[in-house]
Amino acid sequence: MNTHEVAKLAGIHRDTLLRWLRAGLVPEPRRDRRGWRQFTPDEARQIASFAGNTASVLAETPAVYDATPLPRPHSVLTTLDWDFAGATTNYLTHGLHPYPAKFIPQIPNALIQELSSVGDTVLDPFCGSGTTLVEALLLKRQAVGIDANPIACLISRAKTLRVTEADLEGANAIRDALASAEQRFGTGQMSFLEQWCAEPAAAPCPRDIEFWFEPHVIEELRYLRQLCETAKPAGLHTLAQASLSSIIISVSRQDSDTRYVRRQKHVAPGETVRRFSRALAQVVARAEEFSDVVEERFAARVIEADMNNPPLPSEVGTVDLVVCSPPYPNAYSYHLYHRTRMLWLGMDAVKFKKEEIGSHRKYSSRGPNRATVETFRAEMTGILDWIRKTLQPQGYCCLVVGDSTIAGRVIRNDQLLADIAIKLSFEVDAWLTRRLQDNRKSFNPKIGKIREEHILVLRNGG
């Protein structure tokens, strides 16, 4: 039984049950692979019995009970197994699009459950592929995500989208068109392109595109891009764009999402259209499933913005909880590995390159303007100060970070961020460590394998 079902059985509000669990008044159940509590029938009966006894106590001495302080949530957080070894991480829309270095959904799920209540607003100022946003909606919270990466914003919007009947009808029409297109491209009849698109989209930056894509793949991507650009309604347009983005690296000569080197892949004629068709079907199916389990009153807002020049407070509003994984300095360059995606989708890759925080390119440069530890410290000081002003007083800010190597020095980013936070009047409520799975690799081989990451739970004292 889940938390909602047990609360209903006990005749109490779900938030009351969560409060009892945090206080240690009732025993913690085991958690499933998604990090959700699963109660046995015996545990559910114990809670129902406790609820009955508590009701009589409350009727007699409400003032004494209400005045009893509850222990801070960190007492529960420290009892959890944060490794989540073997956990399923691609349920619902989580596996909708490849996105390296994202944190597993069990982490934000546990933090949101323990540190916020139903109806609260959860912010992720580095939302990436939207993991925190998805979990916030599943847990009946409002969600706000911010990212400078336009690909990240596209993925986050697609993963948190509420699908309509019009979206589903439009997707069926696209799939019918794709069946014919796949056959014609597969036989090499590219001259038929003009029949399908009166004004086929031009390929972006011919020199780059010809380097990274085979000629027949370019033609198929031109067709698909036009198909996505004209897709309606708006929800289907987002899902189609995300589907196209998801296949671009796989049909290119780029080795992978984490290796920016060229290799021949021998993508057959028609294969690009075929992969897009499969991707769109999967994306729509996952989005439809997600829409079925998320209540209509909960929604996510995704804001494309550089956190070094953050949105105005009026755009975001006051939030109740912040959960994010800030960039690891010198570990990855999203602008580089997403570059061909941005070119095909008409996004400004140059602008994002300038805005990206923690980029390996910036920290590995040998020039006088190379980024340093102090660069990261200054950037994160400004960002944490903005978070302090946006987060309600006594609200929690949770940062999930790993170590970095900059100029040959290992940098404990959790210690650096804790130092900044304390100076900004945050209090460190919990400092947790989790072991990463052995098959997880650092994206910059020169800095070695990142074996652990740390979870800082900060309380806003401002």
Secondary structure, 3 states (H helix, E strand, C coil): CCHHHHHHHHCCCHHHHHHHHHHCCCCCCEECCCCCEECCHHHHHHHHHHHHHHHHHHHHCHHHHHCCCCCCCHHHHCCCCCCCCCCCCCCCCCCCCCCCCCCCCHHHHHHHHHHCCCCCEEEECCCCCCHHHHHHHHCCCEEEEEECCHHHHHHHHHHCCCCCHHHHHHHHHHHHHHHHHHHHHHCCCHHHHHHHCCCCCCCCCHHHHHHHCCHHHHHHHHHHHHHHHCCCCHHHHHHHHHHHHHHHCCCCCEEECCEEEECCCCCCCCHHHHHHHHHHHHHHHHHHHHHHHCCCCCCEEEEECCCCCCCCHHHHCCEEEEEECCCCCCCECHHHHCHHHHHHCCCCHHHHHHHCCCEHHHHHCCCCCCCCHHHHHHHHHHHHHHHHHHEEEEEEEEEEEECEEECCEEECHHHHHHHHHHHCCEEEEEEEEEECCCCCCCCCHHHCCCCEEEEEEEEECC
